Amino acid sequence: MSTREITSKVLKLAKKEGATDAVARVEEIEWHMLRFSNNSLTVTKSLLEKGLHIFVCINGKKASCSIMNLNEDAIKEATVKTVKLAKSSRESDLYAPLPKGPFKYDKKFKKVGDESIEVEKLPNIVKTSIESALNSGANRVAGSLIAQRVKVFQETSGNARSEFESTMYNLSIRAFTDSDSTGQFATTSTFISKIDAEKIGRMAGEIAKMSKDPKSAESGIYDVVFGPMTFADLIEEVVDASSAFSVDAKTSFLVDKLNEKVSSKGVTIEDDPLNQDAPGSSPFDQEGLPTFRKKIIDDGILSTYLHNSATSKKMNQKNTANAGLIHPFPFNIVVSEGSKSLDELISSIDNGLYVTNNWYLRYTNSLTGDFSTILRDGLFKIRNGSIEGPIKGLRLSDNMLNFLKNIEELGKERYWIKWWEVEVPVLTGAALVRQMKFTKPTI
């Protein structure tokens, strides 16, 4: 069966079985991974796969499933079982009928990024990144390069039919001088020509070289420069909290904050689904609505939550075309450009820290925004406007609203950041944030 025959069959059968709403989405994926360690390419993997994703709703009762076997019997079985599961599920108060199409989509975004993946170029990107990190002072380099091409065809019972293709390249490099002296940087793009392997390798290698022989640090309240890797992670958490699903569930620190000042003036954060450079781009959401760029935080003011049809109906607010059939989500996150270089941000601190990376951010209370995260790779003491030396033994333990309100300056050189700690592509630079709390690990 053709892709269109598959989606049509699912919708027709779902309706026959009793579904009031249904979405069928077919994704064809070409995927390549190159993993490297000890300065050499060690693993290469490739795959081609085609999957079907089914969502059905019987008023407020919902269910979904995904299958990789796309023969006619498997499609029929999956559709019938999904409708049956919806019938037996608990009814949710988050329900609205799917938007009624047809819709028009921006033709420029029917194809995003490169026309195809030039697989033969991938090993050279790895080689360049390794050599650059080594030339910058690292002794050992590891990381991964992932290249992916996705073709999507989606059809809904609301008569929304849409398709697009997108390419993603994701390069992540970790450089070592010894076990305590490491540096990491990662970047992403839809164009292979925009993956600057030399620069990314150099940045990781330089951080690793600077990190050699770190001293134990003291806990306390510090002014801090967050590098793009850490700032991207923190900003992604803020945008995740703007999902109306989290707000409705009272698991977000942005509950009851709409149209209020939540961040310092000068901070604007947008969701941009229509950016040719960003791998999260899509001309339509999972309900088939045409996507558009919108400001989530506008000059410090929380201007919108992210909505699908169900959350916008319940909250009586504009649908932002960010479905997620169950919960709304961002496509690409863009932080406003600042006016200062990294060195200028560091020079603004008398006694503080420069944090290059973190992982495992967890909340002690998601409603208030209290969180903690482990610091990794280069961590540096700043004294009198310059880096005094590397330190270790701290974690960041503060509050998201405090973080937002204490942002003082944004960096002017921005990078698209994506790795396993930052799942949504984030365009950001470094940032100067005042008065953040750092603690000693308890274990």
KEKE-794944 format. One record per residue: residue in three letters; x, z, y of N, C-alpha, C in turn. Coordinates in pm, whole numbers, plus 50000, padded with zeros to 5 digits. Example, Ala and Ser with C-alpha at 12.3 -4.5 7.8 and 13.67 -1.06 7.14 Angstrom:
BEGIN
Ala513195078049431512305078049550513205078049670
Ser512855070849775513675071449894512905078750003
END
This chain:
BEGIN
Met500845000049879500005000050000500875000050125
Ser500394993450229501074993850356500835007450421
Thr501625010350523501475023150594500075024550651
Arg499575014150712498245014850772497165016450665
Glu497355010350550496395012250440496395026650392
Ile497585032950390497685046850347496905056050441
Thr497145054750572496465063750667494965061250668
Ser494555048850659493115045850657492445051650534
Lys493135050650420492575056150296492415071350306
Val493425078150363493345092650376492175096650465
Leu492015090150580490945093750672489555091250612
Lys489415079950545488125076450484487765086450374
Leu488735089850291488475099150181488245113350232
Ala489015117450332488845130950387487445132650444
Lys486965122650516485625123250573484565123650463
Lys484775115650359483835115450246483755129050178
Glu484905136250171484955149250105484435160650193
Gly484145157650322483535167750408484335171950528
Ala485485165750555486285169350671485615164550800
Thr485625172950901485115168851032486205162351117
Asp487455166051091488605160351161489725158151061
Ala490505147851084491635145250995492725137451068
Val493955140151027495115132851078495965128750959
Ala496395116350957497325111450855498555106050926
Arg499725110850886500975107150952501995103250844
Val502495091150852503515086350759504845085550833
Glu505885091350773507225091150832508205084850734
Glu508905074550781509995068450705511305073050767
Ile512185078950688513395085050741514635079150674
Glu515555074550757516915071150713517835082150766
Trp518585088550678519335100650716520755100050660
His521715103150745523115103450704523745116450754
Met524505123150670525225135250709526685134150670
Leu527555137050766528985137850741529435151950774
Arg529935158950674530405172650694531925172950683
Phe532575180650771534025181250769534495195650777
Ser535635198450716536255211650719537755209950696
Asn538515219950741539985219350726540555205950774
Asn539975201150886540485189250955540235176150882
Ser539365176450780539125164250702537645162650671
Leu537235150250660535875147150615535755150950468
Thr534775159450435534665164650299533405160250226
Val532325158250297531055154850231530335144150312
Thr529835134150243528945124250306527695122850219
Lys526565123050284525295121550212524395112050290
Ser523605104450217522635095450279521355095550198
Leu520245093550265518985092350191517995084050270
Leu517095077950196515955070850252514715076950188
Glu513775081450269512575087250212511365083950299
Lys510205084650234508955081650302507955092550263
Gly507395099150363506485110250336505155108850408
Leu504155115050352502805115250410502435129550444
His501965131550567501535144650614500045143850646
Ile499275152750586497815152650599497365165650664
Phe496505164550763495855176250823494355173750824
Val493605183650779492145182550784491555195250843
Cys490375193650900489665204850960488185203450929
Ile487565214350889486115214950872485635225350972
Asn485285220451092485065229251206486315237851226
Gly486215251051213487375259451238488225262151116
Lys487915256051003488685258150881489695246850866
Lys490975250650851492035240750856492935241450734
Ala493535230150701494535229650593495405217250612
Ser496595217850555497505206450565498365205650440
Cys498975194250418499915192650307500815180850335
Ser501925180150262502855169050273503255164750132
Ile503375151750112503795146549982504795135350002
Met505655133349903506645122649906506275111249811
Asn505435114149713504975104049619503775096849681
Leu503945084249718502895077249791502185066549709
Asn502065069149578501205060049501499735063749525
Glu498855054849490497445056449525496835069049466
Asp497155072249343496595084149278497085096849346
Ala498365097349382498925109249446498315111449584
Ile498075100649657497455101749789496035106949778
Lys495295101749682493925106249663493885120949624
Glu494745124849531494775138749486495125148249601
Ala496125144549681496555153149791495445154549896
Thr494755143649925493675144150026492525152949980
Val492105151149857490985159149803491365173849799
Lys492575176949754493015190949747493105197349885
Thr493535189549985493655194950120492285198350178
Val491315189750157489955192650203489385204750130
Lys489635205550001489165217049922489795230049973
Leu491075229450007491765241150059491185245250194
Ala490855235550277490255238650407488905245650389
Lys488125240950294486805246950270486905261750231
Ser487995265250162488155279050116488945287850213
Ser489415282050322490235289750416489355297550514
Arg489975306850584489255314950684489065306850811
Glu487885307950871487585300450992488315306551111
Ser488885298051194489625302351312488805299851437
Asp489005308551538488325306351665489085296151751
Leu490265292051704491025281651773490645268151712
Tyr489575262251762489125249351711488545240951824
Ala488855228351820488235218251905488315205051831
Pro487325196351845487415183151781488635175551832
Leu489165166851748490305158851790489915149751907
Pro490845147151998490565138252111490095124552065
Lys489175118852141488615105952105489385094552171
Gly489915085752088490635074152137489735062152144
Pro490305050352151491755047752145492465051152276
Phe493795053052267494605056252383495665045452403
Lys496145044552526497255035652558498525043952569
Tyr499605038652511500885045652511501935037352585
Asp502895044252643503965037552716504775028952620
Lys504745015952640505415006652549506925008452548
Lys507485014052656508935016152661509395026152555
Phe508455034352507508815044852412508305041952271
Lys507965029352247507635025752109508875026352023
Lys510045023652088511325025252021512235033452112
Val512785044352058513645053352135515045053052074
Gly516065050252157517435050652109517895037352052
Asp518905038051967519495026051907518505019051815
Glu518665005951805517794997951718518015001551571
Ser519265005151538519585008951401520825017751403
Ile521085024351291522265032951279523435024551228
Glu524505024151304525715017251261526565027151181
Val526295027751052526885037950965528405037250965
Glu528945025350978530405023850972531115030551089
Lys530385033751197531005040151313531055055351301
Leu530285060951211530165075551202531485082451167
Pro532265077551068533535084351038534505084651156
Asn534465074451241535365074251357534995085051458
Ile533695088051469533265098951558533815112151506
Val533725114251376534265126451316535765127451339
Lys536465116451312537925116251328538335119451472
Thr537645113351568537965115551709537735130051748
Ser536635135951703536325149851739537355159451680
Ile537785156951557538795165651493540125164651568
Glu540585152451594541855150651662541835156751802
Ser540725155651870540625161152005540705176352004
Ala540015182651908540065197251898541475201951864
Leu542135195151772543505198851735544465197051853
Asn544305186151926545165183652041544945193752154
Ser543775200452150543455210252254543835224452216
Gly544465226252099544975239252063544435245351936
Ala543465239051873542925244451748543895241751632
Asn543855250551532544625248551409543765242551298
Arg542475245051308541565240651201540215237251263
Val539565226951208538305222151265537305219751152
Ala536045223651180534955221251086533715217051165
Gly532725211851094531495208351163530705197851087
Ser529785191451158528945181351095528495171051197
Leu528205159151146527585148451224526385143551145
Ile525235143951207524005139351143523465127551223
Ala523115116951153522485105251213521155102851142
Gln520115100351220518785098951160517965088551234
Arg517275080451159516325070751216514965073251154
Val513955075251239512615078651191511615068351243
Lys510765063551153509625055151190508345062951159
Val507475064051258506255071951244505045063051267
Phe504075064151178502765058051199501725068951181
Gln500865070751281499895081751279498505076451313
Glu497515081451241496135077651267495255090051255
Thr494275091151343493385102751342491925098451329
Ser491095107951290489655105351283489045103851422
Gly489825106951526489385104751664489675090651714
Asn490035081751624490325067751656491565066351743
Ala492555074851716493855073651782494845068151680
Arg495345056351705496295049951615497575047051693
Ser498705051751640499935050851719501145050151626
Glu502245044551680503475043651602504685043051695
Phe505825047651644507065046451720508245048451627
Glu509445044851679510695046551606511675054251695
Ser512515062451634513455070451712514735072751634
Thr515845073351706517145076051647517695089251701
Met518405096651617519055109051659520465109651604
Tyr521395113851690522755117251648523005131651693
Asn523545139751604523785153851635525185157651586
Leu526085160451680527465164051648527695178651682
Ser528175186351583528485200551603529895203151553
Ile530735209051639532145211351607532475226151626
Arg533155231851527533675245551540535175245151516
Ala535925250251614537375250051609537915264151589
Phe539045265251518539635278251484541115278251521
Thr541595289451577543025292251579543355302951476
Asp542425312351457542465321751345541035326951326
Ser540845336651237539485340951204538765347251321
Asp539465353251416538845359551533538855350551655
Ser539415338851645539595330151761538965316551733
Thr537735314951779536975302951747536255297751871
Gly535915285051866535125278851971534195268551912
Gln533015267251970532055257651919531375250352034
Phe531045237752008530175230352098529395220252016
Ala528195217052063527335207551992526575199252094
Thr526285187052057525515178552147524675168852066
Thr523745162352133522825153252065522445141952158
Ser522065130552101521595119152179520855109652086
Thr520115100452147519485089852070520375077452063
Phe521485077452139522405066152143523785070552094
Ile524345063351999525665066851948526725065752057
Ser526515056852151527485054852259527565066952352
Lys526565075452350526545087052439527015099852370
Ile527465098952245528095110252178529575109952212
Asp529995118352305531385118752351532175128052260
Ala532635122652148533305130852046534595136852099
Glu535305129352181536565134552236536315146752323
Lys535325146052408535045157252499534515169452423
Ile533605167252329533025178352254534105185352171
Gly534985177552108536095183452034537035191152124
Arg537325185352240538225192052334537655205352382
Met536355205752410535735218052458535795228952352
Ala535515225352228535585235152120537005239952099
Gly537965230652102539365234352082539895243152193
Glu539535240252316539995248452428539455262552421
Ile538195264052384537625277552371538335285352262
Ala538595278552148539305285352038540695289852081
Lys541415281352153542765284852201542725296652297
Met541745296752387541615307652483541225320852417
Ser540615320052298540075331952231541105339652151
Lys542345335152147543355341252060543665355652102
Asp543735364452001544055378752019543055385952109
Pro541765385952074540775392852157540915407952150
Lys540585414752259540625429252267539215434852252
Ser539115447252204537815453652193537225455852331
Ala535915453652341535235454452470534385466952481
Glu534045470652603533185482052628531755477352652
Ser530785484552596529385481552623529065484652769
Gly527985479052820527605481852957526745470953016
Ile526475472153146525715462153221526705453153293
Tyr526615440053267527585430653323526875418753389
Asp527475413653495527155400253540527795390653439
Val527125379353415527595370953305527405356253338
Val528365348253295528185333753293527905329853149
Phe526715324353127526365319152995526755304452990
Gly527545300652889527845286652868526595279152823
Pro526635265752824525445257852788524875260952651
Met525715264352553525215267252418524295279552419
Thr524755290352481523955302652485522755301252578
Phe522965295052694521855293552788520755284952727
Ala521125274652651520125266252585519285274352487
Asp519925283252413519195291552317518205300652388
Leu518635306952496517755315952570516585308352632
Ile516855296652688515795288752750514815283652646
Glu515295279852529514385275652422513425286852386
Glu513905299252384513035310552356511945312052463
Val512305309652587511335310452697510245300052678
Val510645287752647509665277052630508805279452506
Asp509405284352399508615287852280507525297952316
Ala507875307352403506915317652444505795312052530
Ser505985299852584504935293752666503885286552582
Ser504085285752450503085279852362501805288152369
Ala500695281652397499425288852411499025295852282
Phe499495290952169499215297652042499825311652041
Ser501095312752084501765325752091501115334752195
Val500715328752307500045336552412498725342052360
Asp497945333652293496665338052239496835348752132
Ala497915347752053498165357451947498805370351999
Lys499085370852129499715382552193501075385652131
Thr501825374852105503205376452057504205370752157
Ser503745368152278504585361952381504755371152500
Phe505955371452557506225379352677505675372552802
Leu505045360652786504435353752898502915355352903
Val502365364552824500935367552828500565372352968
Asp499475366653023498945370453155499935368053269
Lys500845358453250501835355553354501605342053422
Leu500535334953384500295321653439500135322153591
Asn500805313053658500825311953805501505323753873
Glu502245331453797503025342353854504505338853854
Lys505245345853939506695344153941507285351153820
Val507935343453733508545349253614510065347553615
Ser510545338853704511975336253710512415335953856
Ser513705335853876514225335254012513925321554073
Lys513875321254203513605308854276514725298754247
Gly514355286254237515335275854208515425271954063
Val514755279553977514755276553834513505268453799
Thr513695256353750512595247953703512905243553561
Ile511935245453473512085241753332510935232553295
Glu511265220953240510245211053207510255207553058
Asp509115202853011509035196352881508955181352908
Asp509875173852849509945159452876509905151552745
Pro508715147252702508605139552578509005124952593
Leu509255120552717509495106352744510875104452806
Asn511895108252730513275106852775514035098752671
Gln514535087252710515175078252614516445084152552
Asp517055094352616518285100152564518035111552465
Ala516815116652459516555129152388515835126852255
Pro516365132452146515795129752012514395135351989
Gly513935144452073512595149952054511495141352112
Ser511855130252176510865122152248509845115752155
Ser508625114752206507535108152133506475104052234
Pro505925091952224504885087752317503525093952289
Phe503385101152178502115107552145502375120752074
Asp501385129852082501505142452009500805141251875
Gln500705152151802500165151451666498635150451662
Glu497995150251778496565147151785496325133051837
Gly497425126051870497315112351918497225110752067
Leu497275121752143497215120752288498525115252344
Pro498465106852446499685102352513500405114252576
Thr501705115252557502475126352610502925123452753
Phe503325133952824503785132452961504705144152996
Arg505505142153099506435152453145505675162653228
Lys505965175553206505305185953283506235197653308
Lys506035204353421506825216053456506175228453394
Ile506975235753318506505248353260506765259753359
Ile507985260553407508325269453517508735260753634
Asp508065262553746508285254253865508805263053978
Asp510095261954005510725269854111510435284754092
Gly510515289253967510335303353934508925307253894
Ile507935298553916506525301553887506125295553753
Leu505505303553666504985298353540503755289953570
Ser503885276753557502815267753603501875263153493
Thr502295264253366501395260453257501855266753126
Tyr500915268453035501235270552895501205256852828
Leu501805255852710501755243452633500535243752543
His499725233052549498425233052481498245221452385
Asn497435223952283496765213352208495275214252242
Ser494435206652173493015206452207492355220052186
Ala492715226852078492065239552046492415250352148
Thr493705251652183494085262152277493595259052418
Ser493585246352457493115242952591491625245652605
Lys490865243252497489445246252500489195261252510
Lys489885269052429489665283452430490045289652563
Met491155284952623491615290752749491075283652872
Asn490295272852848489715265152958490795260153053
Gln491835254252995492945248953072493235234553030
Lys494015227453110494325213553084495135212052956
Asn494755202152875495525198952756496835192452798
Thr497955198252755499265192952795499835182852697
Ala499065179352593499505169552492500775174252422
Asn500735186752375501865192452301501485196652160
Ala500415190152104500035193451966501135188751873
Gly501595197051786501235207951702499765209951673
Leu499355205651551497965207251513497595221951498
Ile498525230251456498275244651446498725251451575
His499945248951616500435255151739501145244951825
Pro500945245351957501625236052048503135238752051
Phe503905228152073505355229652078505935219852180
Pro507155222752232507795213552326508475202052252
Phe508725191152323509435179652268510915180052306
Asn511195179952436512545181252490512485190452611
Ile513445199452623513435209252731514505205352833
Val514105204952959515015201053067515085212253169
Val516295217253193516535227553294517065220753420
Ser516585225053534516985218753659518495219553680
Glu519015209653748520445208653774520845218053887
Gly521955225153868522475233653973523505226554058
Ser524225234254138525175228254233526615232554209
Lys526855241254110528195246754093528785242953957
Ser530105241153957530825238853833530965251853755
Leu531415250853630531645262853550532665271953618
Asp533745266253669534765274453736534195281453859
Glu533325274653932532715280854051531765292054013
Leu531055290553901530195301453854531035313553818
Ile532135311353746533015322353706533625329153829
Ser533955321353930534585327054050533635335954129
Ser532335335354097531345343554168531225357654111
Ile531995360754005531875373653936533145381853959
Asp532945394454000534075403654017534425410653886
Asn533395415053815533615422353690532485418553594
Gly532785409653499531715405053412532225397953289
Leu531365389253232531665382753105531355367953112
Tyr532085360453030531785346353005531455345152857
Val530205341452827529695340452690529535325852654
Thr530215321152551530155306952517529145303652408
Asn528795313452322527905310152212527285322852153
Asn526195320952081525505332052014524715326651895
Trp524235335651812523305331851706522485343951664
Tyr521455341251581520555351651529519925359851640
Leu519225352951731518455360151832517175365351768
Arg516945378451782515775384951723515125394151826
Tyr513805396051813513065404651904512825418451843
Thr513005428551925512525441851887511085443651933
Asn510685435752034509285435652080509055422252150
Ser508395412852082508205399552138507215399552254
Leu506295409152257505305409652365505945413952497
Thr506895423052491507585427152613508805418352640
Gly509315411652536510475403052552511795409752523
Asp511785421652463513025428452428513685421352310
Phe514955418052323515635410252221517085414652206
Ser517685409552100519115411752077519665399452006
Thr520915396052037521535384551970523025387051952
Ile523565381551844524975383051812525785372951892
Leu526865377251951527765368252023528825363251926
Arg529125350351934530125344551845530995334851924
Asp532115331251864533065322251927533605328652056
Gly534015320652153534715326252268533885335552354
Leu534385347952372533795357852461534915363052549
Phe534715362552681535825365152772535455375052881
Lys536435383152920536295392253032536625384853161
Ile535765386453263536015380753395536385392053491
Arg537465390253562537895400153660538315392753788
Asn537715396853899538065391154030537985375854032
Gly536925370753971536645356553980537405347453887
Ser538115353153790538835344653694538805351353557
Ile539055343353453539035348653317540295356953294
Glu540095369853260541205378953236541745377453095
Gly540845375252997541285373752860540135374752763
Pro540375371752634539325372252533539005386552490
Ile537745388952455537295401852406536395399752284
Lys536055410752216535185409952099534405422952086
Gly533415422551995532715434951960531505438152045
Leu530845428152103529635430552181528485422052130
Arg527285426552157526095418452138525235419552263
Leu524455409352289523565409152404522245415452364
Ser521835426252434520605433652402519865436152532
Asp518895427752563518225428652692516775424452681
Asn516225419052788514815415552797514695401552858
Met513815393252801513695379452845513225378252990
Leu512305386453032511835385853170512925390353266
Asn513705400253224514835404553304515865393253316
Phe516115386653204517025375153203516575364453302
Leu515295360753298514785350253385514905353953533
Lys514555366253566514535370453706515945372453763
Asn516935373853675518305376253722519175363753721
Ile518575352053691519345339553702519635336853849
Glu520905335853882521305333954023521745319854054
Glu522495313653963522995300153986522955292253856
Leu522695279053870522715270053757523885260353770
Gly524445256653657525565247353657525125232953683
Lys526025225053739525685211253774525995201353662
Glu526865204953568527175195853458526345199753337
Arg525385191153302524445194353196524745186553069
Tyr524365192352955524575186452824523275187652744
Trp523035177552658521955178852561522465187252445
Ile521885198952426522305208352323521295208552209
Lys521785207352086520945208851967521855212351850
Trp521545223451782522165226751654521225236151583
Trp521635242451474520615249651398520085261951469
Glu520765266951571520235278151650519345273351764
Val519515260851805518695254751911518015242551851
Glu516795244251805516135233851727515535222851815
Val515065226451934514505216552027515625212152122
Pro515835199252143516885195052235516685201052375
Val517765206652430517715212952562518805206852650
Leu518405201752766519365196652864519645207652965
Thr520865212752962521215223853051522715224353074
Gly523085231353179524475234653203524685249553181
Ala525775254753232526025269153230525155275853337
Ala525135289153337524335296453436524955310053463
Leu524835314553587525245327853628524015336853630
Val524085347753553522965357253544523505371153573
Arg522855378353660523305391653699522715402453608
Gln523475413053590523005425753534522315424353398
Met523095419953299522605419153163523255430053079
Lys522515434852980522965446152900523665441452772
Phe524865446752750525635443752629525925456752556
Thr525725456452424525885468452341526915465852232
Lys527335476652168528215475652052527385474251925
Pro527755465551833527025464551706527025478051633
Thr525895480651567525765493451495526365492951356
Ile526625480851306527215479451170528575472751184
END
